[in-house]
Amino acid sequence: MAPESTGDEYKVSAINTKNEIIDVIVRKCNHCNENVPTVGSCPDCNTEYMHTRTVENPETGFIHFIYECAGCPPGKRKAQKVIKINDGNSSRGTRDDLIKSFL
């Protein structure tokens, strides 16, 4: 399915780990200008989780979008949220191909 665009945000359909189809909102990260999925807000302080980095595991083909709460003090921050994406192959171009498919 082609992404639906609303300005700087895109909605794409994905399959979660329970084999359910879900809609994922993708938008440009404010600090790195990378297109990343949104993950919601911290339940403790209601601050939106901030994308901190993206890492690709070339052995598995998974792309890890890593987020953390910027609103809680460093000592009280919850575990980071991580979204893993795999497009079915483990080639080096996986990350670029997936990001381009969001556009």
C-alpha positions as CSV (number, residue, x, y, z in Angstrom):
1,M,0.0,0.0,0.0
2,A,1.3,3.5,-0.9
3,P,1.9,5.9,2.0
4,E,-0.7,8.6,2.7
5,S,0.8,12.0,3.2
6,T,-0.3,14.9,5.3
7,G,2.5,17.4,5.0
8,D,5.6,16.2,6.8
9,E,3.8,13.1,8.2
10,Y,3.1,9.9,6.3
11,K,0.8,7.0,7.3
12,V,1.9,3.5,6.2
13,S,0.4,0.1,6.9
14,A,2.6,-2.5,8.6
15,I,2.3,-5.9,10.2
16,N,3.1,-6.1,13.9
17,T,4.6,-9.1,15.8
18,K,1.1,-10.5,16.3
19,N,0.5,-10.6,12.5
20,E,-2.0,-7.7,12.8
21,I,-2.1,-4.9,10.3
22,I,-1.5,-1.5,12.0
23,D,-1.1,2.0,10.7
24,V,2.2,3.7,11.5
25,I,2.8,7.5,11.3
26,V,6.2,8.4,9.9
27,R,7.6,11.9,10.1
28,K,10.9,13.8,9.9
29,C,12.9,13.8,13.1
30,N,13.6,17.3,14.4
31,H,17.3,16.6,15.3
32,C,18.5,14.4,12.5
33,N,16.1,15.0,9.6
34,E,15.6,11.2,9.2
35,N,12.1,9.9,8.5
36,V,11.2,7.8,11.6
37,P,8.0,6.2,13.0
38,T,6.3,7.9,15.9
39,V,5.9,6.0,19.1
40,G,3.7,8.0,21.5
41,S,4.4,9.6,24.8
42,C,6.0,8.7,28.2
43,P,3.3,7.5,30.6
44,D,5.1,9.3,33.5
45,C,5.5,12.8,32.2
46,N,3.4,12.8,29.0
47,T,6.4,14.0,26.9
48,E,6.6,12.6,23.4
49,Y,9.4,10.0,23.0
50,M,12.3,11.5,21.1
51,H,14.2,9.6,18.4
52,T,17.8,9.4,19.5
53,R,19.4,7.2,16.8
54,T,18.8,4.5,14.1
55,V,21.0,1.4,13.9
56,E,20.9,-1.3,11.3
57,N,21.9,-4.9,12.1
58,P,23.3,-6.2,8.8
59,E,23.2,-9.8,10.1
60,T,19.4,-9.8,10.6
61,G,18.4,-7.0,8.3
62,F,16.5,-5.3,11.2
63,I,16.5,-1.5,11.5
64,H,16.3,-0.3,15.1
65,F,14.7,3.1,15.7
66,I,15.7,4.0,19.2
67,Y,13.7,6.6,21.3
68,E,13.8,7.9,24.9
69,C,11.8,10.3,27.0
70,A,13.4,13.7,27.1
71,G,11.0,15.0,29.8
72,C,12.0,12.8,32.8
73,P,15.2,13.4,34.7
74,P,18.0,11.0,33.4
75,G,17.9,8.9,36.6
76,K,14.1,8.2,36.3
77,R,13.8,7.6,32.5
78,K,12.0,4.5,31.5
79,A,13.7,2.0,29.2
80,Q,14.1,3.2,25.7
81,K,11.5,2.3,23.1
82,V,12.8,0.4,20.1
83,I,11.0,-0.3,16.8
84,K,12.5,-3.0,14.7
85,I,11.8,-3.2,11.0
86,N,12.7,-6.0,8.6
87,D,11.8,-6.0,4.9
88,G,12.6,-9.6,4.4
89,N,16.2,-9.3,3.3
90,S,19.5,-8.5,5.0
91,S,21.3,-6.5,2.3
92,R,23.3,-3.4,3.1
93,G,20.8,-1.2,1.3
94,T,17.9,-2.2,3.5
95,R,17.9,0.9,5.6
96,D,17.9,3.3,2.6
97,D,15.3,1.2,0.8
98,L,12.9,1.2,3.7
99,I,13.3,4.9,4.4
100,K,12.7,5.7,0.7
101,S,9.6,3.5,0.8
102,F,8.2,5.7,3.5
103,L,8.3,8.7,1.1
